[in-house]
Amino acid sequence: MKMEGKGLKLVLLASLLLNLYQSCSVFWTTNTGPRPGWSREASAEAEAAAAIPCSAHGRAFLDSLVVDGAPTCECNTCYVGADCSELSPDCSADVDSGDPVFLEPYWQKHAASSAVLVSGWHRMTYKTTGDNFISVELEKHIRRLHAAAGNAVADDRFIVFGTGSTQLINALVHALSPDSPSSSPPARVFASAPFYPVYELQTDFFDSREYEWEEGAASDFANASNGNFIEFVTSPNNPDSLLRRSVLGGSSVIYDHCYYWPHYTAIPAPADGDVMLFSNSKISGHASSRFGWALIKDKRVYERATKYIQLNSMGVSRDSQLRILKVMKAMLAEMKGEEGVFEFGYATMRERWRRLSSLVSSSNLFSLQQLSPQYCTYFRKIRDPSPAYGWLKCEMEQHRDCEAFLRSEGVITRGGAIFHSDSRYTRLSLIKTQDDFELLMLKMEALINKETSHTSF
Ligand SMILES: Cc1ncc(COP(=O)(O)O)c(C=O)c1O
């Protein structure tokens, strides 16, 4: 009997312990989420990819091509080999696209403050914390960023998020077009040359009864202030990096301020347009996240733009919003300090511009746009130019197509005709990798030396 009682007690104890274990695991997985330490594997995986040696001319990502079970290096242009250490001979310098990868070293240095770990169940719903699919925290941080940079009046403005500012271009054209296109003529969409070509390409492509692209120079539209115009004003401008104002003086202006940040220009005063467009791609360099926003004064315009985004994509990817929130927090934490992103961006771009402009001015072959030092309210001093793009002119009579001439000499640029300008001009992107910039300098130096030695005979 005694033994039986003891056995019973043991069975009871074992079942109690089992129950306790089971309720603990149910508690961990249902009440407080998964077991602590669940993120270790993801973090180790991310660190392993970042540690793959790609010399200083490439990097491996978690989603890079996998060979033999490990991600492989993605090399900078003209660099090849498993670790990107070989410079490919006779490779052309490529300064065509406006890919803002010059900020990559900044984020590699700020790896800890900018990394964000996305759990498998992170915000699976369509819902966000705010109306119209926007994250309230991200909205707050955007307003803080504008206040810290002093580049735009963001208080008392509505915000619309877009999948890149690219999505917002047509959303804003729609929002500013007539409500009832059947009873009023279509809005005439205009930008003065040279201008970013996507405004025209989208307006023509989305081809609506509400609006149409208007060819011509500002002087062709003497009575534009009375007409039904939507004018794009890009300031600083892409391609020539000049600060611009409206030339038509009409009531509907979309100010594209993608480059109105202290890396690229002095900030003389906060921008205060009724409709202003911004792109995270050019601020933090995360073009891949496809995130942009518009600040809008008028409620009706805001509602029309919001409806467009709702029907077009049901808002911006929530994963992107999470990543950009983290990046904005990291930028704000370092603002105005030695480690600031604007400080890094300005120093890099100023140095590139100094080197390029001094090389160009050493010959009569080319000229660049004229930019002068200007007082900047962010840096609280007069600062040197640091544009995103060089707008290069071929000065020799025989080089009528500047882009073709440079291409034949191993420099890939974006020709003036694309920006509705003269083909004597071409755009050099200065915001790509340091390797791209160094190759550009090498090729331009060789070209200038060759041409000057020809003419001196
Ligand atoms: C003037 C201008 N606006 C808008 C964009 C689009 O930027 P994103 O769609 O990456 O925000 C660009 C990109 O180069 C640009 O130069």
The ligand as an SDF file (V2000), in Angstrom:
LIG
                    3D

 16 16  0  0  0  0  0  0  0  0999 V2000
   13.6090   65.6460  -59.4160 C   0  0  0  0  0  0  0  0  0  0  0  0
   13.2410   64.2650  -59.0440 C   0  0  0  0  0  0  0  0  0  0  0  0
   11.9940   64.0130  -58.6200 N   0  0  0  0  0  0  0  0  0  0  0  0
   11.6040   62.7620  -58.2880 C   0  0  0  0  0  0  0  0  0  0  0  0
   12.4780   61.6920  -58.3630 C   0  0  0  0  0  0  0  0  0  0  0  0
   11.9810   60.3100  -57.9980 C   0  0  0  0  0  0  0  0  0  0  0  0
   12.5580   59.8470  -56.8160 O   0  0  0  0  0  0  0  0  0  0  0  0
   11.9710   58.6020  -55.9920 P   0  0  0  0  0  0  0  0  0  0  0  0
   10.8500   57.9980  -56.7620 O   0  0  0  0  0  0  0  0  0  0  0  0
   13.1070   57.6700  -55.7940 O   0  0  0  0  0  0  0  0  0  0  0  0
   11.4700   59.1640  -54.6900 O   0  0  0  0  0  0  0  0  0  0  0  0
   13.7830   61.9030  -58.7940 C   0  0  0  0  0  0  0  0  0  0  0  0
   14.7190   60.7840  -58.9020 C   0  0  0  0  0  0  0  0  0  0  0  0
   15.8120   60.8710  -59.3810 O   0  0  0  0  0  0  0  0  0  0  0  0
   14.1710   63.2290  -59.1470 C   0  0  0  0  0  0  0  0  0  0  0  0
   15.4100   63.4920  -59.5720 O   0  0  0  0  0  0  0  0  0  0  0  0
  1  2  1  0
  2  3  1  0
  2 15  2  0
  3  4  2  0
  4  5  1  0
  5  6  1  0
  5 12  2  0
  6  7  1  0
  7  8  1  0
  8  9  2  0
  8 10  1  0
  8 11  1  0
 12 13  1  0
 12 15  1  0
 13 14  2  0
 15 16  1  0
M  END
$$$$
